[in-house]
Amino acid sequence: MLQVVQAFDRAPFAEVPVDDADAMEAKLQAALRAFGDRDGWLAPHARAAVLRRAAGLLDKRRDHFAHQIAREGGKPLTDAIVEVTRAIDGLHCAADELRNFSGREIPMGLTAASAKRWAFTTREPIGVVFAISAFNHPLNLIVHQVAPAIAVGCPVIVKPASATPLSCRDFIALLHEASLPEAWCQTFIPRGSALAEQLACDPRISFLSFIGSASVGWRLHSKLAHGTRSALEHGGVAPAIVDRSADLDRIIEPLVKGGFYHAGQVCVSTQRIYVHEAIFDEFNERLVARVAKLRTGDPTSPETEVGPLIHPKEIDRIKSWIDEAVAAGTKRAIGGERLSDTTLQPTVLLEPPFDAKVSREEVFGPVVCVYRYAHLDEAITQANSLRVPFQACVFSNDIDVALRASERLDASAVMINDPTTFRTDWMPFAGRREAGYGVGGIPHTMRDMTQEKMVVLHRRA
């Protein structure tokens, strides 16, 4: 059995059966049989109906899932409630996308050799999907990987993070309750990572969906069987630029949310903030004052704004990074102290060296770094200096500054007057270079999990 503990106090509160190699093979065989029986495939309307029924069931169990997310993952309850709402919408999003999910016409008759022909493409499910998920959104990330597979007709085997398996387990059971045959969506909860790696590299897997650390993701990617397609979602060191024209009365709250949401354990958490020198001091005064008011503690309390780190060892790591920066001359404006075995005081560091770990590595914790700049292009150059571009943002009331930054920031998405954490589940979501591979977002994942087939009709007369 796998013991599940509460993220906040490490108290055991559930046990989950673990899968061995025989269980892994049985689940893969069941998925392969389901996919191999073409006559048994669910029609698009049936798949959409499953997704909508599941959304209805999830809506009725909001409270259960929200509290479970807070307990196993440590996300504050108010944010956990939002996660459940997003998951419900994500299921509808996948069902809705089927109305527009289609192939295309290929022009014929453009040469003599292509005369008297009509060609079009259809989209077919790619095969068995194996999804490996992360702990920080234990319900919604599962929805992002599973709902697209169900929508397009791929059997999916999903492995949740070992720290947060309960939301995944209960969600998959809910799909079966919504009339999805079990073979089309199965959990896989092994002990350790060896079996998960074995399954990911099995040539019978057609698509690997991975959300997690870059080191693990790229290692798995390098070992995939020939022909297996993949999507990797890692993390970044997200930059924000604050122009001198920005309205400080309006931007502090979104920046604090962007930096400290889920204790910074978000792949697009706002970590580097570049502030124009004309407003640097006033900005920091306001930022520190707001951070000082953040309520850190038990995530199941409605008053908590910042919860625990997923494991005590993460606090040890983050504190060592903070201490390294301070030893190099960084001013610690606030925070950096351990509050308990699992919680760290929200931290603001002023102008750490650009070669410090907090400046160049993903902290994945409640730490933001603030740097001053004199010229916009200087800030853009620093923002673009790392090999993990993901989402970025600029706060400005000057449209020229906003557009110049959005054009020149190396990022897959640039938010103007929104934090780097802004996301809707239908928009493209992707890291560049080392930060990821492929494009996430429910409609985009649906396309990744299918392949086009062209049909050419040759008329005789």
C-alpha positions as CSV (number, residue, x, y, z in Angstrom):
1,M,0.0,0.0,0.0
2,L,1.1,3.6,-0.7
3,Q,0.6,5.8,2.3
4,V,-0.7,9.3,1.6
5,V,0.0,12.1,4.1
6,Q,-1.4,15.6,4.5
7,A,1.1,18.1,3.0
8,F,0.7,20.5,5.9
9,D,1.4,18.3,9.0
10,R,2.6,15.1,7.3
11,A,-0.1,13.1,9.1
12,P,-1.1,9.9,7.3
13,F,-4.7,9.9,6.2
14,A,-5.2,7.4,3.4
15,E,-3.7,4.3,1.8
16,V,-3.8,3.4,-1.9
17,P,-3.0,0.0,-3.4
18,V,0.1,-0.1,-5.5
19,D,0.5,-1.7,-9.0
20,D,3.2,-4.2,-9.7
21,A,4.6,-5.3,-13.0
22,D,1.8,-7.8,-13.6
23,A,-0.8,-5.2,-13.0
24,M,1.0,-2.9,-15.4
25,E,0.9,-5.5,-18.1
26,A,-2.7,-6.3,-17.5
27,K,-3.7,-2.7,-17.8
28,L,-1.7,-2.1,-20.9
29,Q,-3.2,-5.3,-22.5
30,A,-6.7,-4.1,-21.6
31,A,-6.1,-0.7,-23.2
32,L,-4.6,-2.4,-26.3
33,R,-7.6,-4.7,-26.6
34,A,-10.0,-1.7,-26.4
35,F,-8.2,0.2,-29.0
36,G,-7.8,-2.8,-31.3
37,D,-11.6,-3.5,-31.3
38,R,-12.5,-0.9,-33.9
39,D,-16.2,-1.9,-33.8
40,G,-16.1,-1.2,-30.0
41,W,-14.9,2.4,-30.2
42,L,-17.2,4.9,-28.6
43,A,-18.8,7.3,-31.1
44,P,-18.0,11.0,-30.7
45,H,-21.4,11.8,-29.3
46,A,-20.9,9.0,-26.7
47,R,-17.5,10.4,-25.7
48,A,-18.9,13.9,-25.3
49,A,-21.8,12.5,-23.2
50,V,-19.3,10.8,-20.9
51,L,-17.3,14.0,-20.4
52,R,-20.5,16.0,-19.7
53,R,-21.9,13.5,-17.3
54,A,-18.5,13.4,-15.5
55,A,-18.6,17.2,-15.3
56,G,-22.0,17.0,-13.7
57,L,-20.8,14.4,-11.1
58,L,-17.8,16.5,-10.3
59,D,-19.9,19.6,-9.8
60,K,-21.9,17.7,-7.2
61,R,-18.7,16.7,-5.4
62,R,-16.9,20.0,-5.4
63,D,-16.5,20.1,-1.6
64,H,-15.0,16.6,-1.5
65,F,-12.4,17.2,-4.2
66,A,-11.5,20.7,-3.0
67,H,-10.8,19.5,0.5
68,Q,-8.9,16.5,-0.8
69,I,-6.7,18.8,-3.0
70,A,-5.9,20.9,0.0
71,R,-5.1,17.9,2.2
72,E,-2.9,15.8,-0.1
73,G,-1.3,18.7,-2.2
74,G,-1.3,21.6,0.3
75,K,-3.0,24.0,-2.0
76,P,-5.0,26.6,0.0
77,L,-8.7,25.7,0.1
78,T,-9.8,28.9,-1.7
79,D,-7.5,28.0,-4.6
80,A,-8.5,24.3,-4.5
81,I,-12.1,25.3,-5.0
82,V,-11.0,27.2,-8.1
83,E,-9.1,24.2,-9.3
84,V,-12.3,22.1,-9.1
85,T,-14.2,24.7,-11.1
86,R,-11.5,24.7,-13.8
87,A,-11.6,20.9,-14.0
88,I,-15.4,21.0,-14.5
89,D,-14.9,23.5,-17.3
90,G,-12.1,21.5,-18.8
91,L,-14.4,18.5,-19.2
92,H,-16.9,20.7,-21.0
93,C,-14.1,22.2,-23.1
94,A,-13.0,18.8,-24.4
95,A,-16.6,17.9,-25.2
96,D,-17.2,21.2,-26.9
97,E,-14.1,20.9,-29.0
98,L,-15.5,17.8,-30.7
99,R,-17.9,20.1,-32.6
100,N,-15.0,21.7,-34.4
101,F,-12.6,18.8,-34.5
102,S,-12.2,17.8,-38.1
103,G,-9.9,17.2,-41.0
104,R,-9.4,19.4,-44.1
105,E,-9.7,19.4,-47.8
106,I,-6.5,18.9,-49.8
107,P,-6.7,20.7,-53.2
108,M,-6.6,18.4,-56.3
109,G,-6.8,19.2,-60.0
110,L,-3.9,21.6,-59.7
111,T,-1.8,19.4,-62.1
112,A,-2.8,17.0,-64.9
113,A,-1.8,14.1,-62.7
114,S,-4.2,15.1,-59.9
115,A,-7.2,15.7,-62.2
116,K,-10.5,14.0,-61.4
117,R,-9.7,13.6,-57.8
118,W,-11.1,14.8,-54.5
119,A,-9.0,14.5,-51.3
120,F,-9.7,15.2,-47.6
121,T,-8.3,14.2,-44.3
122,T,-9.8,12.8,-41.2
123,R,-8.4,12.7,-37.7
124,E,-7.9,9.3,-36.0
125,P,-6.8,8.5,-32.4
126,I,-3.1,7.8,-32.2
127,G,-3.3,4.8,-29.8
128,V,-2.7,4.1,-26.2
129,V,-1.7,7.2,-24.2
130,F,0.4,7.0,-21.0
131,A,0.1,10.2,-18.9
132,I,2.5,11.0,-16.0
133,S,1.2,13.9,-13.9
134,A,2.5,16.3,-11.2
135,F,1.5,17.0,-7.7
136,N,0.8,20.8,-7.8
137,H,-2.7,20.5,-9.5
138,P,-3.7,17.0,-8.6
139,L,-7.1,17.2,-10.3
140,N,-6.8,19.7,-13.1
141,L,-3.6,18.4,-14.6
142,I,-5.2,14.9,-14.7
143,V,-8.2,16.5,-16.6
144,H,-5.8,18.2,-19.0
145,Q,-4.2,14.8,-19.9
146,V,-7.2,12.5,-19.6
147,A,-10.1,14.6,-21.1
148,P,-8.4,15.1,-24.5
149,A,-7.6,11.4,-24.7
150,I,-11.2,10.4,-24.0
151,A,-12.6,13.1,-26.4
152,V,-10.6,11.8,-29.3
153,G,-10.9,8.1,-28.5
154,C,-7.5,7.1,-27.1
155,P,-7.3,4.6,-24.2
156,V,-5.3,6.3,-21.5
157,I,-3.4,5.0,-18.5
158,V,-2.6,7.8,-16.0
159,K,0.0,7.9,-13.3
160,P,-0.5,10.6,-10.7
161,A,2.3,12.0,-8.5
162,S,3.0,9.6,-5.6
163,A,2.3,12.4,-3.1
164,T,-1.1,13.2,-4.5
165,P,-2.8,10.1,-5.9
166,L,-6.3,10.5,-4.3
167,S,-7.7,13.2,-6.6
168,C,-6.7,11.2,-9.7
169,R,-8.1,7.9,-8.3
170,D,-11.4,9.5,-7.4
171,F,-11.7,11.3,-10.7
172,I,-11.0,8.2,-12.8
173,A,-13.7,6.4,-10.7
174,L,-16.0,9.2,-11.5
175,L,-15.4,8.8,-15.2
176,H,-16.3,5.1,-14.9
177,E,-19.5,6.1,-13.0
178,A,-20.2,8.4,-16.0
179,S,-20.3,5.2,-18.2
180,L,-16.8,5.2,-19.6
181,P,-15.7,1.6,-19.9
182,E,-12.8,0.9,-17.5
183,A,-10.3,-0.1,-20.2
184,W,-10.5,3.4,-21.7
185,C,-9.1,5.1,-18.7
186,Q,-7.1,3.4,-15.9
187,T,-4.9,4.6,-13.1
188,F,-1.4,3.3,-12.7
189,I,0.1,3.8,-9.2
190,P,3.4,2.0,-8.8
191,R,5.9,2.2,-6.0
192,G,8.8,4.2,-7.1
193,S,9.6,5.3,-10.7
194,A,11.1,2.2,-12.3
195,L,7.8,0.7,-13.6
196,A,6.6,4.1,-14.8
197,E,9.7,4.5,-16.9
198,Q,9.3,1.0,-18.2
199,L,5.8,1.7,-19.3
200,A,6.7,5.1,-20.9
201,C,9.4,3.4,-23.0
202,D,7.2,0.4,-24.0
203,P,6.8,0.4,-27.8
204,R,3.1,-0.3,-27.4
205,I,2.6,3.2,-26.0
206,S,1.8,5.6,-28.8
207,F,1.8,8.9,-26.9
208,L,3.5,10.0,-23.6
209,S,2.1,13.0,-21.8
210,F,4.5,14.1,-19.2
211,I,4.1,17.0,-16.6
212,G,7.0,17.3,-14.2
213,S,10.6,18.2,-13.8
214,A,12.8,18.9,-16.8
215,S,15.5,16.4,-15.8
216,V,13.0,13.5,-15.7
217,G,11.0,14.6,-18.7
218,W,14.0,15.0,-21.1
219,R,15.5,11.7,-19.8
220,L,12.2,9.8,-20.6
221,H,11.9,11.6,-23.9
222,S,15.4,10.4,-24.9
223,K,14.4,6.8,-24.2
224,L,11.1,6.5,-25.9
225,A,10.5,3.8,-28.4
226,H,10.8,4.8,-32.1
227,G,7.5,6.2,-33.2
228,T,6.2,7.2,-29.8
229,R,5.1,10.8,-29.8
230,S,5.3,12.9,-26.7
231,A,4.4,16.2,-25.0
232,L,6.5,17.5,-22.1
233,E,5.5,20.3,-19.7
234,H,8.3,21.4,-17.4
235,G,8.8,24.8,-15.7
236,G,10.5,28.1,-16.1
237,V,11.8,31.1,-14.2
238,A,9.1,33.4,-15.2
239,P,9.9,37.1,-15.7
240,A,7.7,40.2,-15.1
241,I,8.7,43.7,-16.3
242,V,7.2,46.7,-14.4
243,D,7.4,49.9,-16.5
244,R,7.5,53.3,-14.8
245,S,4.0,54.0,-16.2
246,A,2.5,51.0,-14.3
247,D,-0.3,51.8,-11.8
248,L,1.1,50.6,-8.5
249,D,-2.3,50.6,-7.0
250,R,-3.4,47.9,-9.4
251,I,-0.4,45.7,-10.0
252,I,0.8,44.7,-6.5
253,E,-2.0,42.3,-5.9
254,P,-1.7,40.3,-9.2
255,L,2.1,40.2,-8.8
256,V,1.8,38.8,-5.3
257,K,-0.7,36.2,-6.5
258,G,1.6,35.4,-9.4
259,G,4.6,34.9,-7.1
260,F,3.0,33.2,-4.1
261,Y,0.0,31.2,-5.5
262,H,0.3,27.6,-4.2
263,A,3.5,28.7,-2.4
264,G,5.2,29.3,-5.7
265,Q,4.8,25.6,-6.8
266,V,3.6,26.5,-10.2
267,C,5.5,26.1,-13.5
268,V,4.8,29.7,-14.5
269,S,5.1,31.3,-11.0
270,T,6.3,34.9,-11.2
271,Q,9.9,34.6,-10.0
272,R,11.9,37.5,-11.5
273,I,10.5,41.0,-11.4
274,Y,12.3,43.8,-13.3
275,V,11.2,47.2,-12.1
276,H,12.1,50.6,-13.6
277,E,14.5,52.5,-11.4
278,A,12.1,55.5,-11.2
279,I,9.6,53.5,-9.1
280,F,11.9,50.8,-7.7
281,D,11.8,51.9,-4.1
282,E,8.1,52.6,-3.9
283,F,7.3,49.3,-5.7
284,N,9.4,47.4,-3.2
285,E,7.8,49.2,-0.2
286,R,4.3,48.3,-1.4
287,L,5.3,44.7,-2.4
288,V,6.8,44.0,0.9
289,A,3.9,45.5,2.8
290,R,1.5,43.2,1.0
291,V,3.7,40.1,1.4
292,A,3.9,40.8,5.1
293,K,0.1,40.3,5.3
294,L,0.0,37.0,3.5
295,R,-1.5,34.3,5.8
296,T,0.6,31.2,5.8
297,G,-0.6,28.0,7.4
298,D,-3.1,25.1,7.2
299,P,-4.4,24.9,3.6
300,T,-7.8,23.6,4.8
301,S,-8.5,26.9,6.5
302,P,-10.4,29.3,4.4
303,E,-8.2,32.2,5.6
304,T,-4.9,30.6,4.4
305,E,-3.3,32.2,1.4
306,V,0.1,30.4,1.3
307,G,0.2,26.7,2.2
308,P,3.0,24.2,2.7
309,L,5.7,22.9,0.4
310,I,5.0,19.4,-0.9
311,H,7.9,18.0,1.2
312,P,10.1,19.2,4.0
313,K,13.2,18.7,2.0
314,E,12.0,21.3,-0.4
315,I,12.3,23.9,2.3
316,D,15.9,22.8,3.0
317,R,16.7,23.3,-0.7
318,I,15.0,26.7,-1.0
319,K,16.5,28.0,2.2
320,S,20.0,27.1,1.0
321,W,19.4,29.0,-2.2
322,I,18.2,32.1,-0.2
323,D,21.2,31.9,2.1
324,E,23.5,31.6,-0.9
325,A,22.0,34.8,-2.4
326,V,22.2,36.7,0.9
327,A,25.9,35.7,1.4
328,A,26.6,37.1,-2.1
329,G,25.2,40.5,-1.1
330,T,21.4,40.2,-1.8
331,K,19.1,42.1,0.5
332,R,16.4,40.0,2.0
333,A,13.5,42.4,2.2
334,I,11.2,40.0,4.0
335,G,10.8,36.3,4.7
336,G,13.1,33.3,4.2
337,E,12.5,31.8,7.6
338,R,11.1,28.3,8.2
339,L,7.8,28.6,10.0
340,S,7.3,24.8,10.5
341,D,8.5,21.5,9.0
342,T,6.5,22.2,5.9
343,T,6.0,26.0,5.6
344,L,8.4,28.7,4.6
345,Q,7.8,32.4,5.2
346,P,7.0,34.2,1.8
347,T,10.3,35.8,0.7
348,V,11.3,38.9,-1.3
349,L,14.9,39.2,-2.4
350,L,16.3,42.5,-3.8
351,E,18.8,42.4,-6.7
352,P,20.4,39.0,-6.2
353,P,23.3,38.4,-8.5
354,F,22.3,37.2,-12.0
355,D,24.4,34.0,-11.4
356,A,22.7,33.1,-8.1
357,K,20.5,30.0,-8.1
358,V,17.4,32.1,-7.3
359,S,18.1,34.1,-10.5
360,R,18.7,31.3,-12.9
361,E,17.0,28.2,-11.5
362,E,13.3,27.5,-10.9
363,V,12.8,28.0,-7.2
364,F,9.4,26.3,-7.1
365,G,8.7,27.9,-3.8
366,P,7.4,31.2,-2.2
367,V,10.3,33.4,-3.4
368,V,10.3,36.4,-5.7
369,C,13.4,38.3,-6.8
370,V,13.2,42.0,-7.7
371,Y,15.8,43.8,-9.9
372,R,16.0,47.4,-11.0
373,Y,16.6,48.5,-14.6
374,A,17.1,51.9,-16.4
375,H,16.2,51.0,-19.9
376,L,13.5,48.6,-21.2
377,D,15.8,46.6,-23.5
378,E,18.1,46.0,-20.5
379,A,15.2,44.3,-18.7
380,I,14.2,42.4,-21.8
381,T,17.8,41.1,-22.2
382,Q,17.9,39.8,-18.6
383,A,14.4,38.3,-18.9
384,N,15.6,36.4,-22.0
385,S,18.9,35.3,-20.6
386,L,17.8,31.8,-19.5
387,R,17.1,28.6,-21.5
388,V,13.7,28.0,-20.0
389,P,11.3,30.5,-21.6
390,F,7.7,29.9,-20.8
391,Q,5.2,32.7,-19.9
392,A,6.2,36.3,-19.3
393,C,4.4,39.5,-18.5
394,V,4.7,43.3,-18.6
395,F,2.9,45.8,-16.5
396,S,2.6,49.2,-18.3
397,N,0.1,51.9,-19.1
398,D,2.2,52.9,-22.1
399,I,1.1,50.9,-25.1
400,D,4.4,51.4,-26.9
401,V,6.3,49.9,-24.0
402,A,3.8,47.0,-23.7
403,L,4.0,46.2,-27.4
404,R,7.8,46.4,-27.6
405,A,8.1,44.1,-24.6
406,S,5.6,41.6,-26.0
407,E,7.4,41.5,-29.3
408,R,10.9,41.1,-27.9
409,L,10.3,38.9,-24.8
410,D,11.3,35.3,-25.5
411,A,8.2,33.5,-24.3
412,S,5.4,31.3,-25.6
413,A,2.9,33.8,-24.1
414,V,3.2,37.4,-22.9
415,M,0.6,38.8,-20.5
416,I,0.1,42.6,-20.5
417,N,-1.1,43.8,-17.1
418,D,-1.7,40.2,-15.9
419,P,0.8,38.0,-14.0
420,T,2.7,35.2,-15.6
421,T,0.3,32.7,-14.0
422,F,-2.7,33.7,-16.1
423,R,-4.1,30.8,-18.0
424,T,-7.3,29.5,-19.5
425,D,-7.6,25.9,-20.3
426,W,-8.4,26.3,-24.0
427,M,-5.4,28.5,-24.8
428,P,-2.0,27.2,-26.0
429,F,0.3,26.5,-23.0
430,A,3.9,25.6,-23.7
431,G,7.5,26.0,-22.6
432,R,10.2,26.7,-25.2
433,R,13.5,24.9,-25.5
434,E,14.4,23.2,-22.1
435,A,11.0,24.3,-20.6
436,G,8.9,21.9,-22.6
437,Y,8.1,20.1,-25.8
438,G,4.8,20.4,-27.7
439,V,1.8,22.6,-26.9
440,G,-0.6,22.0,-24.1
441,G,-4.1,23.3,-23.6
442,I,-7.1,21.0,-24.1
443,P,-7.8,21.6,-27.9
444,H,-4.1,21.5,-28.7
445,T,-3.6,18.2,-26.8
446,M,-6.5,16.7,-28.6
447,R,-4.7,17.4,-31.9
448,D,-1.5,15.9,-30.6
449,M,-3.3,12.7,-29.6
450,T,-4.6,12.2,-33.1
451,Q,-3.0,11.8,-36.5
452,E,-4.3,12.8,-39.9
453,K,-5.3,10.2,-42.5
454,M,-5.8,11.4,-46.1
455,V,-8.5,9.8,-48.4
456,V,-8.3,10.4,-52.1
457,L,-11.2,9.6,-54.4
458,H,-10.6,9.2,-58.1
459,R,-13.7,9.5,-60.3
460,R,-13.7,7.7,-63.6
461,A,-15.6,10.3,-65.6
